[in-house]
Amino acid sequence: MRLADKVQEWLNDREWDDKINLDEENQTSSVNFTYGINDQPFNMYIETDEERDFLKFYFYAPFNALSKKNVDCAVLFNHINLNTSSGSMTLNSETGRIRWHHIIDVEETDPSVITINNAFHAGSNSFKKWFDEITEVALTKTTAQEIIERLNAESEEESPEEAVPDSI
């Protein structure tokens, strides 16, 4: 299977021993492993769908959001997704499971190891960049709005010349 072979090539390039699970009948494959981000063990999955020409990437946080934090997480993740160029952060509202996912349609292309590496790093970098904010909103009393206001204030401090004036 063409895409599964590319994922295996990527694993080999990284000198990882993880093995791809092939489902020849459904023309799919998957590999999962643990990857450390901010000293935390994230679950990573890469799946292929040969028939649809999809490469799928999933990072799962090592903790679940508290059930009463679903709305706050959704608000924060919307903010994150608006400020991220690839993939998206989501929450399973039933389980509280937090994940980043990205699907690449590679129809009529020959994806490279670099393509897979870029998608992998997009996910790991999203969690690296937003880890503190996600953790704070998902596991404490801090609201998404408080985090967003703090981020906006920090952004204004960094570039005061671009701040919107109070009046004209």
N, C-alpha and C positions, 0 to 999 in steps of 0.2 A: 504494500500500500504506500503510495507516493508520499502522502503527508506524514504518515507514521514514520516512514524512513527519514524524513527531514527532522522530525522531533528526535529520533534516535541519534541522528548525526549531531544535533545540537547537544544532546546529553553527552555523547562521546567527546565532543569538542571541549566540554567543561570537565571532562574526566570524572563524570559521575557514574555510579554503577546501577542507577535506577533502571528498571525494565518496563517496557511498554506492554500493556495488556491489549492484545488484538482481538477484535470481534469481526472475523472475516465475513460472517453471514450478514451483519448489519453495516459492514464497511466503516467501522469506527475503531478508534483506539483511545487509550487513556494512560496517563502516567501520573502518579502523585507522589509527593515527597514533602518533607518538612524543610522550611527555609527560614533562617533567622533574620529578623528585622527588628532593630532596636532591642536586641537581646531577648526577643520573644519568638517562640516557635510558631510560625504561620504554616498552614497547610496550603500547598500549591498543587493545582491540577492543570494539566494540559490535555486537551481532548482534540481528536480530529474527526471530521465527518467527511469521508472521501466522496460520497455521492453529492453532497452540497458544496464541497470545496471550502470547508470552514476549518480554521484553527481557532480553538477556544481556550482562553486562559482564565483561571480562577485563583485568587488568593483569599483564604479565609482567616479572619482574625483569631487569635488564640483565646478569645473570650466572647461571650454573648452579651448583647445589650440587655439591661434590666427591662422587664416587660412594660413598666410604666414610662420608659424612655423612648418608645417607638416613634412618637410624633417628633420629639426633639432630634432623634437620629435622622429621621426623614428630612427635616429642615436642614440640618447640618450637611447631610449627604447631597442635597440639592445644591447647596452653596459650593461644596467641594466639586461636584460635577460641572458646575458652571465655570469653575476655575481650573479645570483639568482638560488637557487636549486629547487624551485617549483613555478608553475604558470608563467604567462608572462604578461608584460605590453604592451598594444596595444593602437593604436589611430585610430579612425574612421576618415579618411581623409575628408569625406564629411561634418561631423558635428563638428569635433574637439574634440569629446568626448574621454576622457582618461579613460581607465579601466585596471584593473588587473583581470585576469581570470585564473581559474584552473579547470580541469575536472579530476575526479577520476573514473576509471573503477573498480567497485566493484563486477564484475562477480565472482560467486562462492566463495564469502567472506561474512562475516557478519560485516559490518562496525560498529564501535563503536562511542559513543559520543566523545571519544578522537580523532578519525579520523576526525570527522567534526570540532572539536575544533582546531586541528592542521592546517587544511586547512584554516579555518577562520583566525587564527593568522598569517599564511604565507602571506595572502593578506594584513592584517592590518600592519604587520611588514614591508612589501615591501614599502608601502606608507609612513610609519614612517621614514624608512631609507632614502628614496629617495625623500621625499616631497620637500625639498628646491631646489634640482636640477631640478626636474620636473617643479616646479612652475617657476623657473628662466628661463628655456628654453622655456616653453610654453607661457609665458606671457611678456617676456622682449626681448630686442635685443641680449641678450647673446646667443651664439651659443652652440650647443652640443659639438663641438670640444673644445671650451674654457672650458667647464665644465669637459670634459674627461681629458684634459691636466692638469687642476687644481687637479683633483682627483689623477691622476698619480703622480704628483709632491708631493702631500701630502703623498701618499703611499711610495714614495721613501724616504721622510724625516723620516717616521716611521721605515723603515727597510733599512738603507743605506748599510748594509752588503750584501743584496740580489740584490743590483742595478747592472745593466749590465754595464760593463766597456766600456769606449769610445774606448779603443784599448787594444791589447794584447802585 
